Amino acid sequence: MSSSALSFPDYTYSVSYALPTTATFRHLRREVRMMDKTPEACAIGLPRSIFCVLVLGDPTSNTTNYASTGPVVEGEDQPDPRVVGMGRLIGDGALSMQIVDVIVLPLHQKRGLGKLIMRELTRWVEENMPKCTYLSMMADGESRRLYAQYGFIETASYGTVGMSYHPAVPESVRKAAGER
């Protein structure tokens, strides 16, 4: 557990360096409208994370029972209701790494938790990785402004464009996109 803690009248937030459970990871992604991942993919991918930051929210006595989890789904493990944010590092552990899954639940946004996650991730890289490590990430919408505060720059100005491939997208759609 880190000494990083933030207090508000309704919640106290702390940091854990554990991996989220599959149920918690999927819940966080769904709550911020990120693509869901299968339990099978989570079982393979999450343990391969190089480093992970979880933000835990503990309600204060002033809190009206804010539930951070969605409806109970029969037959599924349930997410940890204390986990209100996360971020992960993935990659080869020296040459190339990527920050992924930076998530803060909507109820807990605008409280500096995204900054807390980014501060912990970049601190870990600076303390544990070679100076030549290439650290990248994708920014959705205005999140690029947050990431710029931690030294990330938009690579398009250097002629580099982020690209992605997703096997679930039909080949005809991928081909049409490539012909543009």
C-alpha positions in Angstrom: 0.0 0.0 0.0 1.3 3.4 -0.9 1.3 6.5 1.4 -0.6 8.2 -1.4 -4.1 9.0 0.0 -6.7 11.6 -0.9 -9.5 12.6 1.4 -12.9 14.1 0.6 -15.9 14.6 2.8 -17.5 11.4 1.3 -14.6 9.2 0.4 -10.9 8.5 1.4 -8.9 7.1 -1.5 -5.8 5.0 -1.2 -3.5 3.1 -3.7 -2.9 -0.6 -4.0 -0.4 -2.3 -6.3 -2.4 -5.5 -6.7 -4.0 -6.8 -9.9 -7.7 -6.4 -10.2 -9.9 -9.5 -10.3 -11.4 -10.3 -13.6 -14.8 -9.2 -12.4 -13.4 -5.9 -11.2 -11.5 -5.3 -14.4 -14.5 -6.0 -16.6 -16.8 -3.9 -14.4 -14.4 -0.8 -14.5 -14.2 -1.1 -18.3 -17.9 -1.4 -18.8 -18.7 1.5 -16.5 -16.7 3.9 -18.6 -17.9 2.4 -21.9 -14.7 0.7 -22.9 -14.9 -2.5 -24.8 -15.5 -5.5 -22.5 -13.0 -8.3 -22.4 -13.8 -12.0 -22.0 -13.0 -13.8 -18.7 -10.7 -16.1 -20.7 -8.7 -13.2 -22.1 -8.5 -11.5 -18.6 -7.2 -14.8 -17.1 -4.3 -14.7 -19.6 -3.6 -11.0 -19.9 -4.0 -9.5 -16.4 -1.3 -11.7 -14.7 1.1 -10.6 -17.5 0.8 -7.0 -16.4 4.2 -5.6 -15.5 2.8 -3.2 -12.9 -0.7 -2.2 -11.8 -2.2 0.6 -9.7 -5.6 0.3 -8.1 -7.4 3.2 -6.5 -9.5 2.1 -3.5 -12.4 4.2 -2.3 -13.5 4.0 1.3 -16.7 5.8 2.1 -16.6 8.1 5.1 -19.4 8.4 7.7 -20.8 11.3 5.6 -21.3 9.1 2.6 -24.8 8.3 1.4 -24.5 4.7 0.3 -22.9 5.1 -3.1 -22.5 1.7 -4.7 -19.7 1.7 -7.3 -20.7 -1.6 -8.7 -23.4 -2.3 -11.2 -26.2 -4.8 -10.9 -25.4 -8.3 -9.5 -25.1 -10.8 -12.4 -26.0 -14.3 -11.4 -23.3 -16.9 -12.0 -20.5 -14.3 -12.3 -18.0 -13.3 -9.7 -18.7 -9.8 -8.3 -16.4 -6.8 -8.6 -14.7 -5.4 -5.6 -16.8 -2.4 -4.7 -13.8 -0.6 -3.2 -11.9 -0.4 -6.5 -12.9 2.9 -8.2 -9.9 3.3 -10.6 -6.9 1.6 -12.1 -4.0 1.7 -14.6 -1.6 -0.9 -15.9 1.8 -1.2 -17.5 2.3 -3.8 -20.2 5.2 -4.7 -22.5 8.5 -6.4 -22.6 9.8 -4.8 -19.4 12.7 -2.9 -20.8 12.5 -1.8 -24.5 8.9 -1.0 -25.0 6.0 -0.5 -22.6 2.6 0.9 -22.8 0.2 2.4 -20.2 -3.2 0.9 -20.6 -6.6 0.8 -18.9 -6.4 4.1 -17.1 -9.9 4.2 -15.7 -11.7 6.2 -13.0 -15.4 5.4 -12.4 -17.6 8.4 -13.3 -18.8 8.9 -9.7 -15.2 9.4 -8.6 -13.9 11.5 -11.5 -12.7 15.1 -11.1 -11.0 14.4 -7.8 -7.4 13.9 -9.0 -7.6 10.1 -9.2 -6.4 10.0 -12.8 -3.4 12.1 -11.8 -2.8 9.8 -8.9 -2.8 6.8 -11.2 -0.5 8.5 -13.8 1.9 9.7 -11.0 2.2 6.1 -9.6 2.7 4.5 -13.1 5.3 7.0 -14.3 7.1 6.9 -10.9 7.4 3.1 -11.2 8.8 3.4 -14.8 11.3 6.0 -13.7 12.5 3.9 -10.8 12.5 0.5 -12.4 13.1 0.8 -16.2 16.1 1.6 -18.3 16.2 5.3 -19.4 15.9 4.0 -23.1 12.5 2.4 -22.4 9.9 3.6 -25.0 6.7 4.2 -23.0 3.6 4.9 -25.0 -0.2 5.1 -24.6 -3.3 5.9 -26.5 -5.4 9.0 -25.4 -9.1 9.1 -25.9 -10.6 12.6 -26.3 -9.5 15.2 -23.8 -7.5 12.6 -21.7 -4.5 13.7 -23.7 -4.4 16.9 -21.6 -3.9 14.8 -18.5 -1.2 12.6 -20.1 0.6 15.7 -21.3 1.1 16.7 -17.7 3.3 13.6 -17.3 5.5 14.3 -20.3 3.5 12.5 -23.0 3.5 14.2 -26.4 1.3 13.7 -29.4 3.4 11.7 -31.8 1.4 12.7 -34.9 3.5 15.9 -35.1 6.5 13.6 -35.7 4.7 11.7 -38.4 3.8 8.8 -36.2 0.2 7.8 -36.2 -1.3 5.3 -33.7 -2.9 2.3 -35.3 -4.8 -0.7 -34.0 -5.9 -4.1 -35.1 -8.9 -6.0 -33.7 -9.6 -9.5 -34.9 -13.3 -9.2 -34.2 -13.7 -6.5 -36.8 -14.8 -8.1 -40.1 -12.1 -8.3 -42.7 -14.2 -6.3 -45.2 -14.3 -3.4 -42.7 -10.6 -3.6 -42.1 -9.8 -3.7 -45.8 -12.1 -0.7 -46.5 -10.4 1.3 -43.7 -7.0 0.5 -45.2 -8.0 1.8 -48.6 -8.8 5.3 -47.4 
